[in-house]
Amino acid sequence: MANHSANASIFINGVEVNNTLGSIEGHAKKLRNELRLLTRGTEEYNQKVKGLREANGMLAQHRKMVGGLGDVWKTVKATALAYVGAGAVINGFRQIIQKNVELSDAQTAVMRTTKLNGEQFDDLQKRLDGMNTRTGRLELLKYAEEAGKQGKESVDEVAKFVSDVDKAIIALGGDLGETVVEDLGKLTNIYKTGALNIGNAIKVISDSSIASAPYQVDFMKRLGGVAIAAGISADEILGYGGALENVGQSQEVAGTAMSQVFMKLTADTEKFGQIAGFANGELTKLIGEQGTNAGFIAFLDKLKAGSTGTTDLIQKLDELGLDGTRTAGVLLSLANNTELVKTQQGLAAKAIGNTDNIMQSFNASKTILRQTGKSFGKISVD
């Protein structure tokens, strides 16, 4: 990143250069010559490209400044206003240069994580330009960088990831947190399901109850590794998350407790079966035939039905050897609300198979923005 000041020297991507046009032009020429000898996509190549973009950006802004200042001054009628206008113009140029540097950094990051070559990256840029979205270029490039981190290395894969994540974030709305792009990327990798499909299921769960998108994203992320190992799908996890949020369990406690429970259940299924009242091998057979999720809900139902009351139920949960009263509290909440779990899982299972709800929300947000733009005559989303 270039440091700009009134000093005799400046720094372009960490290299000290005299703060004169001749020196900057000479540095740019030197970088171009060096680039011809380097392999595209290497770290050294990317650093040289970054420096060249900074130098070219500074030279371009100088040409714009020289070419446009005459017209600017013609419109300034008073000496006092002239000084104010000059400061504004200079600050504007600095902001433009800074923006160009940020874009250059973001472009370099995308090429680094996706391993796209120059021609492929140009194709990606055209795809991003053609996206019908209110999201700025810099944000879209950050999404593309995350796509590379999640293993997307073709133009089609990266463009789809960016488009899907962008739509999901806009449609879900609310405070999804600073790591939402990374989180959605991880969920698509963990559950082998598209961001729009996951977003659609989260939206349906959130719209049907007091469940919220931030809670569900966090809960799914916390349960990801264990869920896959236990053979529990994304929609099934969402059903538990929706139910637990509705009964007031925090996402941190719920996530930790459910991870522990599923690990214990898969490691010692017979003990779970005996405590709940299943015959020997019955719960193991049920899980083998219908899956962990069906077996766990059956365990909760039988545990609740075979207990004389809450105290008896808690004592049985203690026998499972689970750590802490919070874990027992989460299981107690689920045992008392298995119908809610089933309802939430049914909604999620249907929703994750399509993108209808989330696309309706995304399109509605565009319509609202378009109407607002017409009112002010400045905004366009078409």
Buried (B, 14 or more C-beta within 10 A) or exposed (E): BBEBEEEEEBBBBEBEBBBEEEBBBBBBEBBEEBBEEBEEBEEEBBBBBBBBBBBBBBBEBBEEBEEEEEEBEEEBEEEEEBEEBBEEBEEEBEEBBBEBBBBBBBBBBBBBBBEBEEEBBEBBBEBBEEBEBBBEBEBBBBBBBBBBBBEBBBBEBBBBBBBBBBBBBBBBEEEBEEBBBBBBBBBBBBBEBBBBBBBBBBBBBBEBBEBBBBBBBBBBBBBBEBBBEBBBBBBBBBBBBBBBBBBEBEBEBBBBBBBBBBBBBBEEBEBBBBBBBBEEEBBBBBBEEEBBBEBBBBBBBBBBEBBEEEEEBBEBBEEBEBEEEBBBBBBBBBBBBBEBBBBBBEBBBEBBEBBEBBBEBBEEBBEEBBEEBEEEEEEEBE
